């Protein structure tokens, strides 16, 4: 205890500097998280939460029910169906985004004419607000008047129900999310590629190594530290990518493109009566799944000798 007091007295200025940040994070993240966990252990819904109607205050009447919400969710096929599609959606988006980002970054890392223009052009999607991009793609995917189907019809191909068929809708949301995520991956991978000493490539070329051998033995190990981090970040972002799914398809057609986070939103803000407790339980389960993935991912990196 004395040691803690001594350290606090010695570094009081550091504690004073970080105190506002800790306070803000506690208010913005800590309180909603604690409140959400508590609500997930109750039967709170639109009918029994505290409400203010004019000058009248109606007190909350919901009860504490423990883990009943979690038992009901985990025993329902709805959760497992959403989890399966969410995992496929996340793996597909992150995998394609990483491959495209690394490929394009590798191309832009070479000395080609107009390289600056290409770099700026490929980063433009990152600078456009996500909801604007999604609405633009929604117009392109329009079955009757969309540009994509107009081009297909001009080539004698029947119009494609991009957002009206479950399979095409899934491919469409993946394509839009990849389009939004590739610029970030390009920037990250380009920075990692530029940190690799050029002498390694020159020495490998003098030893007779081909392009694939140089890529496999120099490029991939050189970008591993950066790629491991951006893949983790991309996985977390994609797992919770609410705007693309909700604005493009609202989870449809039917519920074919609905992921965990959009279903949690539906429970709390769309369905009637709004089920706050079950929605909060879904949110807690999403947090636990991402935390578990992060722990497993870090352990896998440590086994490979990566310090993260």
N, C-alpha and C positions, 0 to 999 in steps of 0.2 A: 504494500500500500504506500509506504514511504517513497519507494522508487517511482511509483506512478505519479505521486505528487511532485517529486523532484523533476521528473521529465516534463510534466505539465508546466511547472514554473519556469523551466529553462526554455521551453519552446512555446511560450504563451502566444507569441505573435503568429506562429504558424496555426495554432488552434483558432485564433481570432480571424485569420484569413479564410479558413475553410468552414467556419461556423455558419456563415450565411448560405453557403452552398448546401451544407448538410441540412439546414433548416428548410430550404426550398425543396430539396429532393424528398425530405420527409413529408412535407405537405402535399406535394404533387404526386408522389408515387406511394409513399408509405401509408398515408391515410386511405386512399382508394383501395389499395391492396388489402389492407386489414379489414376494411368495410366489406369488400367483396368476399373474403374468406368467411366472415361472420354471416353474411346473408346466405352463403351457400349451405350453411348449417341450419337454415330456418325454412319455413314454408311461405316466405314473403312473396306476394303477388300484387297485382294492381288493386285488388279489393281490400287488402288488409294492411297496407303500409300507411304511414302517417300522411295525411293530406290536409291542405289548406284551401277551403272553399269560401271565398269572401272573407268574412270576419270569423268564420267558424273553423276551428281546428279539430280534425278528427284524429284521435290518437291511433298509433299502430296496434294491431291485434294479432300479429303473426307470432308463431311459437317456434321455439328451438326444437329441432327434430334430429339433430346429430348428423350421421352419415347417410340418412335415408335417400337424399338426392343422388349421392354418388352411387349407391347400390342400384337405384332405379336406372340411372344413366348407363352404368357398366353392364347391366343385364338387358339393355335394349339394343336391338340390331341397328337402330338409327345411328347410334354413336360409332359403332364399328364400321358401318358403311361410309360414314363421313370421314372417319379416320383413314380408311383404306384409300379413298380418292385423294384426301389431303396429302398422304404420303407419296402417292403416284404423281400428283401435281407438283409437289415440292421437288422430288427427285428429278422429274422430267425438266422442269424449268431451270433448276440449278445446274444440272448436267449439260443441257444444251447451251445455257448462258456461258458456262465456263469454257466449253470447247470453242464456241464462237469468239468469245472475248480473247482467249489466248491466241487463237489463229489470227484474228485481225490485228492484235497487238504485235504479234511476230512480224506480220506484213508491214505495219507502220513503223517498226523499229529499223527497217532498212532504209537506205538512202534512195528514195524514189522521187521523181519530179512531182511537185504538188503535194508533198507529204503533209505540210502544215494544213492545207485545205482539207485533206481527207481526215486528219485528226479532228479538226473542228466539226466537220460534217457528221462524224460518227458520235461525237459527244453531244450534239444538239438535242437528241431525245431526252437526255438527262436533265437539260435545262428547262424543258417544258413541264408544267404541272401535270401530275399523273392523271387527274380527272379530265383535263383538256385532251390529252392523248387518247384516253379511253373513249371519250365521246367521238373523237375523230375516227377511231377504228370502228366504232359502232355504226357510224354512217357508211364506212367502207364495206362493212359486213351486211348491210341492209339487203334482204333477199330480192326485193323488187327494184330498188333504185340505187343500190350500192355500186360503186365503181368496179369492184372486183367481179361481180356478176355481169356487169356491162361488158367488161373485157372478155369474159368467158363466152358470153352470148355472141360477141363479135367473131369469135373463133369457132362458132357452131357447137359450143358445149352448153348443156343445160345449166340453169342457175343452181347454185349450191345453197342449201338452207344452213348457212354458217352458224346462226344462233338458234335455229329451230329444230335441229337434230342433235340428240345427246352426244354422239361421237364428234360431229363437226364442232359443236359448241365447246367441247373439251379441248380440241385441237386449237380452236380460236383463242380461248383464254390463255392457253400456254404460249401461243405465238405472240400475243400482245404483251404478256409479262416478260417474255424473253427480249422483245424489242425494247422494253423499258429498262431491263437489267443489264443488257450488253454494254452500254457506255461506261457504267461503273466498273465492270469487269475489265474493259479495255484500259481504262486509266490505271487501275491497280496493277494489271499484268504488264503494261508498258513501263511503269516505274520499276517493277521487279526485273524486267529484261534489261533495262538500261543500267542496272546495278551489277550485271554480270560482266566481268572483265573481258574485253575483246580479245585479249591475248590467248584466252582459253580456246576460242574458236579458231584462231590462227594456228595454234599449236596442233589442234585436232585435225585441221585441214592438211597441215604439212605431214601428219602421220597417216594420211589417207582415209580419214573418217568421212563418210558420206553425210548428206543432209539429215537423214533419219538418225544416224548414230550420234551426230552432234546435238540434235534435238533431244534425244533420249538420255544422253549421258551428261550434257551440259545445261541445256535449257530447262528441262524439267526439274533437276535437282536445284538449279539456281533460283527458280521461282517458288519452290515448295514452301518456304517460310511465309511468303505473302499469300500464296494460293490457299494454304490451310486456314488462314484467318478470313479471307474474303468468302470462302466456301461456307464457313460457319455463319458469317453475317448474312450471306445470301439465303441460307437455309432458314434462319430465323425470320428474315423479312418475308420470304415467300410463304412460309407456313402461315403467317398472319396477314397475307396480302389481301386485305379487305376491298380496297377500291376497285381493282381489276374485276374481280368476280361479281361484286354487287352492282357496279355501274354498267358492266357489259351484259350480264345475263340475269342478275338478281338471283343467282343460284339455279336458274332454269336451263333448258326446258324441264319442267317438273322440278326435281331436286338433283339433277344429274351433275351439275357443276358446283354444288354447294359444298364448301369446306367447313371445318370446325368453327372458325371465327364468324363466318356469315350466319351459320345456324344459331350461334349464341346471340348474335345481334337480332335475329328474327324472333327468338324467344322473348327478348326484353323490350323490343321496340315495334314489332310488326304484329305478332300474334295477339289475339284477344281472348281472354284476359292476359296481360303481359306477365310473364312468369319470371320475376327478378331472381328468385332463389335458384331455380334450375339454370338460368343463364349464368349466374355467378359461379355455379358449380362447373359448368362447361369451361368458363374462363380459368378457373383454378386447375382443371385437368389439362388445359392447353399449356399453362405455365409449367406444370409438372412434367409434361412430355418434353417440352423444349429444354428444361433443366436437365432431365435425364439424358437427352441427346447430347447436350453440351458436355456433361461429365464423361460419357462414353467416348465422345469424339476426342476430348483432351487426353484421355488415357491411351487411345489408339495412337495419337501423335507422340506421346511420350515413349511408347514402345518402339516407335520408329526413330527415336533419337531427337525428336523435335522439342525444343523448349518453347512452350506457349503459356 
